[in-house]
């Protein structure tokens, strides 16, 4: 058989077996994802797609209220990376990392020992927290500080940030760098990434207690979100996540994502 016919036959076979991994993600949400593929969730999705012999097909949608309804539930995609494993809006894969909220301060501020929400210094320090505002319940650190009556010295930074910026979530870490606030309480992946880019020695310490009341956990397992009925896809993704565990850890290391592996914390959900 001529070589050209062999090549045509190979191409036809490849086209017949390849499929799309349809993913919904935010086009401007570093360190997680952006439209040019610079986020760590972009890299993890590409890794899984290669493992599954699939092509990634993105539907871009900003992470706002109604995003799941307008994307996954509307059939625009099959997977949303970076969902909390405990989320009740979607089905989820097995977790592929566990992270925590962290205290973030400049090393020269002498706050390395600040680890607890009950530390009396929090009543006088200028504190930055990320807020969701009218779009939903505020993140756990904001609620925990408010329950302790720590509000007058707290400055809020929207989780969404200025969407015109390349890195909308960077503002709260930049405020620490510039001395506008003494310490920030930020979700670990956001804090680790922007602190590493700041050019200033920074200290990140996990927030304790890890569970500050039933509505304020500080530690979350992270999964891929998908429709509850997509059992075949969930099994495929679970297997791919397991096969690529070491490579995923390397990606998370590259983006300075802090992880928690405390055996005293609840085990990730099993299936």
N, C-alpha and C positions, 0 to 999 in steps of 0.2 A: 504494500500500500504506500503511495507517495507520502512524503513527510507532511505536505500541506493538508492531506486528508486526516492524518493522525492528529495534527494540531487543531483542526476544525472539530474533530471528534472529542478531543480533550476539552476544548472551550465549551462545547455543548453540554458535556457532562458536568463541568464546573457550574455553568449557569443553572442547570437543573437541580443541583444540590445546594447551592448557596441560597441564603435567605436573609431577610432584614431583621436586625434587632432594633425594634422601634422604641426610641427613648425620648422622653420629655425632660427637658432640663432648662435651667435659667441661662440666657445668653450673656449675662453680665453679673456673675456672682462668684468671683474669686474669693477664696481659693478652691471653691467647689467645682464650678463650671463656667465656661464662657463659650461664645460662638466660634472662637478660633482654637478651641481644644486645649487651653492652657491650664485647666483645673484638674485637681487630682481625681475627681469623679469622671471627668472625660477620659483620663488615662486608664482608670479601672474598667470603665465600660468598653474601651477599645481592647483591653486585655481579655475580657470575657468574650467579646465578640470573636476575636481571633481563635480562642479556644473552641468556640461553638461553630466555627466555620461560617460566621455570619458577617454581614455588613451593617454598620451602625447607620441608622437613619434617624436624624433628630427632628423633633418638633420643639421649637424654642418658645418658651412661655415664662414670663417673670414669676418668681415665687411670691404670689400674693394670695389673698383670700379668694377661693374659688378655683385655684390652679388645678387641683385634682379633678374637680367636677368638669372643668373645661378641657382637660387633656386626657388623662387616663380613663375616666369614666365616660368620656365622650367618644372613645375609640381612636383618638389621635395617636396614641402610642400604647405600648404594652408594659413599659418599665419606667419607673422614676427612681433614680439613684439617690442615696443619702436620706432615706426615711428612717425615723425612729422605729425600732422593732416593736415598740409598744403602741404604735399608731393604730387607731381604729378606723381610719378613713380608707385603708387599703389592706390587701393581704401583704405579707412580707416574706422575703427569703430568710435563710439563716443569717445571723449577724456576721459582718466581716470586719468590724472593729468596734471598740468600746472607748468612748472618750468622756471627758468631764469638763464642767465649767472650771475656770482657773482665775486666780488673782494674778494680775499683770502689773508690774511696777518696774521702774528703772532700777538697775542694780545700785546706783549711787544714792537711792532714797532710803536704803537700810531697812527694807520691808521683807526681807527674805523669810522671816519667821511668821509672816502673816498668812495663816492658813484657814482660820476659822471665822465663820459668820458671827461668832460671839466674841471676837476679839474687841476689847474696848476701844482700840485705836480707830475702829471704823466710825465711831461717833464724832470724830474730829477731822479725819482725813477727807479730802475731796475725792469722791468716788464716781467713776463713770460706769454706767450700765447701758446695755442695749434694750430698747423698748420697741414693742410692736404697735402699741397705741390702739387706735380705733379698729384695726384689722383683726384683733383677737386678744387672747389673754397674754399679758406680758410674761417674759421669760422668768424662770424660777428665781434668779438672783434678785431681780427687782421686787418680787413679791416677798421674798425672805427678809430683805432689808426693811421694807415697809412694815412688816409684822413686828419688827424690832423697834419701830419708831425712828428709823434712820432714813430720813427723807430730805431734810433741809440742806444737807451737804452732798446730795446726790445729783448728778447731771446726766440727763438721758441723751442717748444717741440712737437714732432709729436703726433698727435691724436692716431696713431696706437701703438706708443711706441716700446719697444723691445719685440717682440712676444715670445721670449724665457723666459721672466719673467712671474711669476704667475699673476702679476697685471701690465700689460704694461702701463696703463694710470696714474700710481701713480707718475711718475717722476716729473711732474710739481708741485705737492703739496709737494713732498719731497724737491724740490729746495727751496720752501718757508720755510720749516721747518729748513733746514740746513743753511739758510741765503745766499744762492747763488743768490736769487732775493728778492726784497722787497715785491712784491705783484704779484699775478697771477690773470688773468681773465679767468675763467674756467666755463664750463657748470655745472649747479648746482648739479645734482646727482653725478657727478664725484668728485666735490669739497667737498660736504658734507660727502661723504663716507670716502674718504682718509684723510680729515681733522680730522674726528672723530677717526680714527685709529692712528693718528700721535703721540699721547702722549704729544702734546704741545698745550697749549691754543691758539685757532685760532679765527679769526673774519671773518665772511662771510657776505657780504652786497650785495643786488641786484644791478646790473649795471643799471644806468640811463643815458640818456633817454632810455626807453624800446624799442623805434623804432628810430634808428639812420639812417634814410634814407630808401628807399624802399628795399634795398638789405641787410639791417643790423638790423633785429629784434633781440632783446635780450631775448624775452619771447616766448616760444613755448608750444602749447598744444600737448600732446603725445597720440597716438592711437595705436591700432593693425593694421598692414598693411595686406591687402589681395587683391586678384584679384577683379577688379571692378565688374565683373559679378557674384561674389559669394554673391548674395543678401540674400539667406537663412542663410548662415554662418554668415554674418554680423549681421542679426537680432538676431541670437542666441547669438553671442558674446556681442552685445549691451545690451541685457537683462541680461546676466550673469554679465557684468560689473556693471550694475545698482544695481543688487541684492547684489553684493559683494563690494559695494562702501566703507563701513566702514572697511572691512577686508583689502582691498587694501591700504587704508590710513594708516592702522596699519603697513603693510609691508613697505611702504615708510618711515614711521617714524622710523622703526627699522634700515633702511639704511641711515637715516639722509638726506633724499632728501628734499631740500627746495622747497616749493610750493608758487605760487603766486595766490592770490584770490582778485586782485584789480578790483573792479567793473568798473573802468574807462577804463580798457583794453577791446579790442573787445571780444564779447561773443564767446565761442567755436562754431564751425560750427554745424548747425542743419540738420536733415535729415527728 
